[in-house]
Amino acid sequence: MDLEKRYDLILQVAVKEDLKPEQMIKKLFVFTYCIPSRFYDSCAWETKYGAIQRMFKDNGYADDAVPHILFWDISNWNSPSIYLPLIDSPRPGVTLLGGWSNNLVKSLLDNGGDFRRTISWKQPSLTKSIKLLLWSTDSLSPMI
């Protein structure tokens, strides 16, 4: 998957429609069966993300206009749990997520993709409420 092409398309539409930064797409959702290996190499991702930021800057947009990416690895869709893939350091502009939860997908859609809260839900196969605190890969602090 060539993310730069996706960002380029978003940028082309923004420039053509003369969108203001606040009108830009805020999040890019990528549901995948495998998070690309380049996300496990912080230098490779930072280089690619820097190129994406430059594309936006070259067209008059600041860094905050670059859409945040949510990469959701759904290869373990049959497991009722959510996990954060092991990475060695935070990745700017991206959140990595793995596993599956119908309720989390519903919450994602209902809240415009906002994971900055603790999400509680009950699954039929579980007797207790599950609380999930998602961590942003932009920082090492919880997104609440």
N, CA, C and O of each residue as an XYZ file, in Angstrom:
576
protein
N       0.844     -1.176      0.000
C       0.000      0.000      0.000
C       0.890      1.241      0.000
O       1.803      1.365      0.816
N       0.615      2.134     -0.906
C       1.386      3.361     -1.004
C       0.590      4.487     -0.341
O      -0.308      5.071     -0.948
N       0.934      4.776      0.901
C       0.211      5.811      1.643
C       0.370      7.183      1.020
O      -0.552      7.997      1.065
N       1.522      7.445      0.443
C       1.728      8.764     -0.161
C       0.708      9.025     -1.263
O       0.267     10.160     -1.438
N       0.327      7.987     -2.007
C      -0.698      8.161     -3.045
C      -2.042      8.512     -2.421
O      -2.787      9.327     -2.964
N      -2.355      7.897     -1.278
C      -3.631      8.208     -0.601
C      -3.629      9.659     -0.127
O      -4.604     10.388     -0.303
N      -2.514     10.058      0.476
C      -2.405     11.437      0.939
C      -2.401     12.408     -0.236
O      -2.980     13.491     -0.148
N      -1.764     12.034     -1.317
C      -1.737     12.882     -2.505
C      -3.153     13.106     -3.031
O      -3.503     14.222     -3.417
N      -3.964     12.057     -3.047
C      -5.352     12.190     -3.495
C      -6.142     13.117     -2.568
O      -6.898     13.969     -3.035
N      -5.966     12.949     -1.262
C      -6.629     13.835     -0.295
C      -6.200     15.278     -0.545
O      -7.026     16.190     -0.538
N      -4.916     15.472     -0.764
C      -4.376     16.813     -1.000
C      -4.881     17.406     -2.310
O      -5.201     18.593     -2.360
N      -4.959     16.606     -3.370
C      -5.481     17.089     -4.654
C      -6.907     17.615     -4.498
O      -7.240     18.682     -5.013
N      -7.738     16.867     -3.791
C      -9.125     17.297     -3.574
C      -9.145     18.578     -2.748
O      -9.898     19.503     -3.053
N      -8.321     18.637     -1.703
C      -8.281     19.822     -0.844
C      -7.876     21.068     -1.629
O      -8.469     22.133     -1.460
N      -6.869     20.932     -2.483
C      -6.401     22.070     -3.279
C      -7.453     22.455     -4.316
O      -7.759     23.635     -4.486
N      -8.005     21.460     -5.007
C      -9.012     21.726     -6.045
C     -10.241     22.422     -5.463
O     -10.795     23.339     -6.069
N     -10.658     21.973     -4.279
C     -11.852     22.541     -3.642
C     -11.523     23.729     -2.743
O     -12.416     24.295     -2.112
N     -10.245     24.111     -2.681
C      -9.784     25.230     -1.864
C     -10.242     25.083     -0.408
O     -10.786     26.014      0.186
N     -10.008     23.890      0.148
C     -10.433     23.617      1.520
C      -9.536     24.321      2.526
O      -8.321     24.406      2.343
N     -10.149     24.821      3.582
C      -9.408     25.394      4.698
C      -8.937     24.233      5.579
O      -9.514     23.147      5.525
N      -7.899     24.451      6.385
C      -7.392     23.363      7.235
C      -8.474     22.702      8.091
O      -8.464     21.485      8.274
N      -9.395     23.490      8.607
C     -10.450     22.917      9.463
C     -11.461     22.083      8.672
O     -12.245     21.340      9.263
N     -11.448     22.199      7.352
C     -12.352     21.408      6.510
C     -11.711     20.105      6.032
O     -12.366     19.278      5.398
N     -10.443     19.933      6.337
C      -9.705     18.759      5.869
C     -10.162     17.495      6.586
O     -10.693     17.547      7.695
N      -9.946     16.365      5.933
C     -10.166     15.066      6.563
C      -9.226     14.984      7.759
O      -8.042     15.296      7.638
N      -9.737     14.574      8.896
C      -8.922     14.516     10.110
C      -8.266     13.158     10.322
O      -7.174     13.073     10.883
N      -8.934     12.091      9.871
C      -8.416     10.748     10.096
C      -8.525      9.908      8.834
O      -9.485     10.021      8.072
N      -7.531      9.073      8.632
C      -7.516      8.120      7.535
C      -7.525      6.733      8.168
O      -6.577      6.353      8.855
N      -8.600      5.979      7.934
C      -8.740      4.651      8.524
C      -8.265      3.600      7.539
O      -8.705      3.568      6.389
N      -7.367      2.742      7.992
C      -6.862      1.658      7.157
C      -7.089      0.354      7.913
O      -6.428      0.080      8.914
N      -8.036     -0.445      7.419
C      -8.283     -1.768      7.986
C      -7.480     -2.752      7.154
O      -7.604     -2.783      5.930
N      -6.660     -3.551      7.812
C      -5.726     -4.405      7.099
C      -5.580     -5.750      7.801
O      -5.918     -5.892      8.976
N      -5.078     -6.722      7.073
C      -4.770     -8.016      7.673
C      -3.313     -8.091      8.103
O      -2.861     -9.117      8.612
N      -2.587     -7.012      7.899
C      -1.177     -7.001      8.287
C      -0.692     -5.555      8.292
O      -0.750     -4.868      7.272
N      -0.217     -5.100      9.440
C       0.353     -3.760      9.491
C       1.690     -3.813      8.758
O       2.530     -4.659      9.066
N       1.894     -2.920      7.795
C       3.129     -2.960      7.007
C       4.379     -2.923      7.887
O       4.422     -2.213      8.892
N       5.371     -3.680      7.507
C       6.597     -3.802      8.306
C       7.290     -2.461      8.517
O       8.013     -2.293      9.499
N       7.083     -1.505      7.616
C       7.768     -0.215      7.784
C       7.345      0.499      9.067
O       8.059      1.387      9.533
N       6.192      0.129      9.652
C       5.781      0.760     10.903
C       6.568      0.230     12.083
O       6.557      0.826     13.160
N       7.256     -0.892     11.887
C       8.086     -1.428     12.954
C       9.494     -0.855     12.889
O      10.309     -1.117     13.773
N       9.784     -0.084     11.864
C      11.064      0.596     11.705
C      10.787      2.092     11.822
O      10.312      2.721     10.877
N      11.090      2.656     13.000
C      10.717      4.048     13.255
C      11.376      5.017     12.279
O      10.758      6.011     11.898
N      12.611      4.756     11.865
C      13.287      5.665     10.924
C      12.583      5.689      9.574
O      12.400      6.757      8.989
N      12.185      4.517      9.073
C      11.502      4.454      7.773
C      10.185      5.203      7.832
O       9.864      5.949      6.906
N       9.405      5.025      8.905
C       8.121      5.711      9.007
C       8.321      7.215      9.129
O       7.622      7.987      8.473
N       9.267      7.639      9.962
C       9.486      9.072     10.138
C       9.904      9.728      8.825
O       9.521     10.867      8.554
N      10.676      9.031      8.019
C      11.067      9.553      6.706
C       9.845      9.694      5.803
O       9.664     10.727      5.158
N       9.011      8.666      5.755
C       7.805      8.698      4.918
C       6.834      9.769      5.426
O       6.265     10.517      4.632
N       6.646      9.841      6.739
C       5.725     10.826      7.296
C       6.234     12.246      7.038
O       5.446     13.152      6.770
N       7.549     12.434      7.121
C       8.135     13.738      6.808
C       7.856     14.145      5.369
O       7.584     15.314      5.094
N       7.921     13.185      4.451
C       7.618     13.465      3.039
C       6.150     13.848      2.872
O       5.820     14.735      2.085
N       5.278     13.181      3.611
C       3.843     13.496      3.554
C       3.605     14.905      4.091
O       2.851     15.676      3.496
N       4.243     15.245      5.210
C       4.098     16.590      5.773
C       4.589     17.653      4.787
O       3.968     18.706      4.645
N       5.703     17.373      4.107
C       6.227     18.333      3.116
C       5.251     18.530      1.958
O       5.096     19.646      1.461
N       4.584     17.441      1.523
C       3.583     17.571      0.447
C       2.508     18.574      0.859
O       2.114     19.433      0.071
N       2.040     18.455      2.098
C       0.994     19.354      2.571
C       1.533     20.771      2.716
O       0.874     21.732      2.320
N       2.731     20.902      3.283
C       3.334     22.224      3.472
C       3.565     22.915      2.133
O       3.346     24.121      2.014
N       4.005     22.165      1.123
C       4.239     22.726     -0.212
C       2.954     23.250     -0.848
O       2.998     24.053     -1.779
N       1.816     22.793     -0.343
C       0.526     23.250     -0.859
C      -0.178     24.200      0.104
O      -1.384     24.425     -0.003
N       0.587     24.759      1.050
C       0.055     25.788      1.930
C      -0.641     25.304      3.187
O      -1.312     26.091      3.854
N      -0.502     24.030      3.529
C      -1.140     23.493      4.734
C      -0.091     23.225      5.803
O       1.013     22.771      5.501
N      -0.441     23.508      7.054
C       0.455     23.232      8.180
C       0.375     21.749      8.548
O      -0.468     21.011      8.036
N       1.265     21.333      9.439
C       1.316     19.926      9.849
C       0.003     19.421     10.432
O      -0.329     18.244     10.290
N      -0.750     20.312     11.091
C      -2.007     19.855     11.708
C      -3.096     19.554     10.677
O      -4.157     19.044     11.039
N      -2.858     19.856      9.419
C      -3.829     19.529      8.363
C      -3.607     18.123      7.807
O      -4.453     17.603      7.079
N      -2.472     17.506      8.146
C      -2.184     16.146      7.675
C      -3.077     15.177      8.452
O      -3.006     15.135      9.681
N      -3.912     14.400      7.763
C      -4.790     13.468      8.474
C      -4.007     12.429      9.276
O      -2.991     11.905      8.819
N      -4.498     12.147     10.471
C      -3.939     11.104     11.329
C      -4.371      9.749     10.766
O      -5.503      9.610     10.302
N      -3.495      8.761     10.799
C      -3.823      7.431     10.277
C      -4.127      6.495     11.436
O      -3.392      6.454     12.423
N      -5.208      5.749     11.310
C      -5.473      4.639     12.217
C      -5.278      3.366     11.401
O      -6.076      3.064     10.514
N      -4.221      2.624     11.700
C      -3.993      1.319     11.080
C      -4.563      0.280     12.024
O      -4.091      0.129     13.151
N      -5.579     -0.436     11.565
C      -6.205     -1.457     12.399
C      -5.977     -2.812     11.750
O      -6.544     -3.121     10.702
N      -5.128     -3.622     12.397
C      -4.825     -4.974     11.919
C      -5.941     -5.898     12.399
O      -6.030     -6.209     13.587
N      -6.789     -6.334     11.469
C      -7.942     -7.167     11.833
C      -7.681     -8.644     11.561
O      -8.621     -9.429     11.439
N      -6.410     -9.027     11.467
C      -6.102    -10.426     11.167
C      -6.573    -11.366     12.267
O      -6.817    -12.544     12.004
N      -6.706    -10.875     13.484
C      -7.220    -11.687     14.591
C      -8.677    -11.338     14.870
O      -9.065    -11.188     16.029
N      -9.472    -11.209     13.838
C     -10.869    -10.783     13.958
C     -11.710    -11.746     14.777
O     -12.732    -11.339     15.331
N     -11.315    -13.009     14.873
C     -12.121    -13.974     15.616
C     -11.831    -13.960     17.110
O     -12.455    -14.703     17.867
N     -10.906    -13.136     17.538
C     -10.587    -12.999     18.954
C     -11.303    -11.768     19.500
O     -11.213    -10.691     18.910
N     -12.020    -11.914     20.632
C     -12.771    -10.766     21.164
C     -11.900     -9.814     21.972
O     -12.347     -9.278     22.986
N     -10.673     -9.600     21.538
C      -9.804     -8.709     22.289
C      -9.102     -7.731     21.354
O      -8.953     -7.972     20.156
N      -8.689     -6.649     21.936
C      -7.987     -5.595     21.210
C      -6.585     -5.504     21.799
O      -6.410     -5.646     23.009
N      -5.607     -5.272     20.967
C      -4.242     -5.133     21.459
C      -3.541     -4.045     20.658
O      -3.971     -3.673     19.566
N      -2.475     -3.558     21.218
C      -1.626     -2.596     20.527
C      -0.380     -3.335     20.080
O       0.302     -3.938     20.909
N      -0.061     -3.307     18.790
C       1.137     -4.000     18.311
C       2.386     -3.489     19.016
O       2.481     -2.312     19.365
N       3.335     -4.385     19.218
C       4.579     -4.009     19.876
C       5.452     -3.218     18.916
O       5.831     -3.704     17.851
N       5.759     -2.009     19.308
C       6.673     -1.177     18.527
C       7.693     -0.602     19.489
O       7.430     -0.495     20.687
N       8.850     -0.232     18.977
C       9.927      0.216     19.850
C       9.817      1.671     20.285
O      10.418      2.053     21.289
N       9.073      2.486     19.566
C       8.912      3.892     19.929
C       7.669      4.443     19.236
O       7.174      3.847     18.279
N       7.163      5.579     19.718
C       5.965      6.160     19.095
C       6.188      6.517     17.632
O       7.313      6.800     17.219
N       5.124      6.501     16.863
C       5.166      6.880     15.458
C       4.344      8.150     15.294
O       3.163      8.155     15.639
N       4.926      9.223     14.781
C       4.149     10.447     14.605
C       3.040     10.253     13.577
O       3.252      9.647     12.527
N       1.852     10.775     13.891
C       0.757     10.790     12.927
C       0.030      9.493     12.709
O      -0.804      9.404     11.808
N       0.319      8.468     13.514
C      -0.312      7.169     13.281
C      -0.652      6.486     14.602
O       0.083      6.594     15.584
N      -1.772      5.788     14.603
C      -2.148      4.917     15.708
C      -2.251      3.511     15.151
O      -2.892      3.287     14.124
N      -1.615      2.562     15.831
C      -1.654      1.161     15.432
C      -2.557      0.413     16.397
O      -2.475      0.600     17.611
N      -3.407     -0.425     15.858
C      -4.353     -1.176     16.671
C      -4.493     -2.556     16.061
O      -4.400     -2.706     14.843
N      -4.718     -3.571     16.893
C      -4.904     -4.921     16.381
C      -6.043     -5.613     17.099
O      -6.466     -5.173     18.168
N      -6.543     -6.698     16.516
C      -7.649     -7.439     17.105
C      -8.973     -7.003     16.519
O      -9.026     -6.357     15.472
N     -10.037     -7.362     17.207
C     -11.361     -7.025     16.691
C     -12.364     -6.895     17.818
O     -12.296     -7.619     18.811
N     -13.285     -5.979     17.662
C     -14.422     -5.825     18.554
C     -15.522     -5.112     17.784
O     -15.328     -3.992     17.313
N     -16.680     -5.759     17.655
C     -17.815     -5.112     16.990
C     -18.185     -3.818     17.697
O     -18.497     -2.816     17.053
N     -18.149     -3.846     19.025
C     -18.521     -2.661     19.792
C     -17.524     -1.521     19.601
O     -17.910     -0.353     19.571
N     -16.253     -1.858     19.473
C     -15.259     -0.813     19.247
C     -15.418     -0.200     17.860
O     -15.239      1.006     17.689
N     -15.753     -1.025     16.872
C     -16.023     -0.495     15.526
C     -17.210      0.453     15.582
O     -17.173      1.538     15.001
N     -18.272      0.041     16.286
C     -19.457      0.898     16.422
C     -19.077      2.216     17.097
O     -19.483      3.288     16.648
N     -18.302      2.133     18.169
C     -17.872      3.340     18.868
C     -17.024      4.224     17.962
O     -17.172      5.446     17.965
N     -16.144      3.613     17.194
C     -15.303      4.348     16.252
C     -16.173      5.132     15.278
O     -15.929      6.312     15.030
N     -17.188      4.471     14.728
C     -18.066      5.124     13.755
C     -18.956      6.176     14.415
O     -19.178      7.248     13.852
N     -19.461      5.870     15.603
C     -20.336      6.811     16.306
C     -19.605      8.067     16.764
O     -20.214      9.130     16.882
N     -18.298      7.951     17.023
C     -17.529      9.071     17.561
C     -16.552      9.661     16.554
O     -15.582     10.316     16.937
N     -16.801      9.436     15.284
C     -15.936     10.014     14.258
C     -14.492      9.561     14.358
O     -13.579     10.288     13.968
N     -14.285      8.355     14.882
C     -12.933      7.821     14.990
C     -12.169      8.309     16.196
O     -10.959      8.102     16.284
N     -12.853      8.958     17.136
C     -12.178      9.506     18.308
C     -11.922      8.403     19.328
O     -12.855      7.858     19.916
N     -10.647      8.081     19.530
C     -10.254      7.085     20.516
C      -9.742      7.752     21.790
O      -9.122      7.088     22.621
N      -9.982      9.021     21.957
C      -9.430      9.736     23.106
C     -10.307      9.611     24.333
O     -10.592     10.594     25.016
N     -10.710      8.444     24.590
C     -11.525      8.207     25.774
C     -11.403      6.747     26.159
O     -11.004      5.912     25.347
N     -11.737      6.452     27.362
C     -11.811      5.060     27.775
C     -13.127      4.530     27.267
O     -14.172      5.154     27.448
N     -13.078      3.387     26.634
C     -14.274      2.803     26.045
C     -14.670      1.596     26.876
O     -13.853      0.704     27.103
N     -15.915      1.560     27.331
C     -16.419      0.416     28.087
C     -17.491     -0.264     27.278
O     -18.296      0.396     26.621
N     -17.506     -1.561     27.321
C     -18.570     -2.304     26.672
C     -18.654     -3.690     27.266
O     -17.737     -4.128     27.960
N     -19.749     -4.387     26.999
C     -19.906     -5.766     27.431
C     -20.002     -6.641     26.204
O     -20.694     -6.317     25.239
N     -19.300     -7.748     26.258
C     -19.398     -8.734     25.194
C     -20.198     -9.911     25.749
O     -20.043    -10.258     26.920
N     -21.052    -10.533     24.927
C     -21.880    -11.630     25.409
C     -21.083    -12.765     26.042
O     -21.564    -13.405     26.977
N     -19.882    -13.023     25.553
C     -19.099    -14.138     26.065
C     -18.333    -13.790     27.339
O     -17.707    -14.663     27.940
N     -18.374    -12.553     27.748
C     -17.634    -12.130     28.922
C     -18.592    -11.708     30.021
O     -19.627    -11.097     29.756
N     -18.241    -12.039     31.254
C     -19.149    -11.730     32.355
C     -18.928    -10.348     32.936
O     -19.843     -9.773     33.525
N     -17.766     -9.822     32.785
C     -17.479     -8.500     33.338
C     -17.361     -7.471     32.229
O     -17.081     -7.795     31.074
N     -17.577     -6.256     32.602
C     -17.377     -5.168     31.646
C     -15.884     -5.045     31.355
O     -15.049     -5.149     32.254
N     -15.575     -4.826     30.103
C     -14.182     -4.660     29.697
C     -13.935     -3.173     29.511
O     -14.697     -2.483     28.833
N     -12.883     -2.698     30.109
C     -12.500     -1.303     29.890
C     -11.213     -1.296     29.095
O     -10.264     -2.020     29.395
N     -11.208     -0.484     28.106
C     -10.054     -0.428     27.220
C      -9.541      0.999     27.176
O     -10.275      1.926     26.835
N      -8.312      1.159     27.512
C      -7.683      2.472     27.416
C      -6.681      2.394     26.280
O      -5.662      1.709     26.379
N      -6.975      3.092     25.211
C      -6.090      3.066     24.053
C      -5.007      4.116     24.221
O      -5.240      5.212     24.731
N      -3.852      3.754     23.788
C      -2.714      4.661     23.885
C      -2.386      5.196     22.509
O      -2.363      4.456     21.526
N      -2.139      6.464     22.453
C      -1.749      7.087     21.195
C      -0.312      6.717     20.894
O       0.509      6.609     21.804
N      -0.007      6.523     19.633
C       1.380      6.282     19.261
C       2.110      7.594     19.032
O       3.305      7.597     18.740
N       1.396      8.718     19.164
C       2.064     10.015     19.062
C       2.769     10.376     20.360
O       3.678     11.207     20.367
N       2.358      9.762     21.444
C       2.969     10.046     22.735
C       2.853      8.794     23.580
O       2.207      7.824     23.184
N       3.459      8.817     24.707
C       3.363      7.665     25.590
C       2.342      7.913     26.683
O       2.416      7.305     27.751
N       1.401      8.790     26.431
C       0.362      9.071     27.414
C      -0.974      8.554     26.899
O      -1.191      8.490     25.689
N      -1.876      8.184     27.814
C      -3.169      7.666     27.362
C      -3.979      8.740     26.665
O      -3.857      9.926     26.972
N      -4.810      8.313     25.724
C      -5.683      9.247     25.006
C      -7.007      9.294     25.744
O      -7.884      8.467     25.497
N      -7.161     10.248     26.644
C      -8.413     10.373     27.393
C      -8.938     11.771     27.284
O      -9.987     12.083     27.846
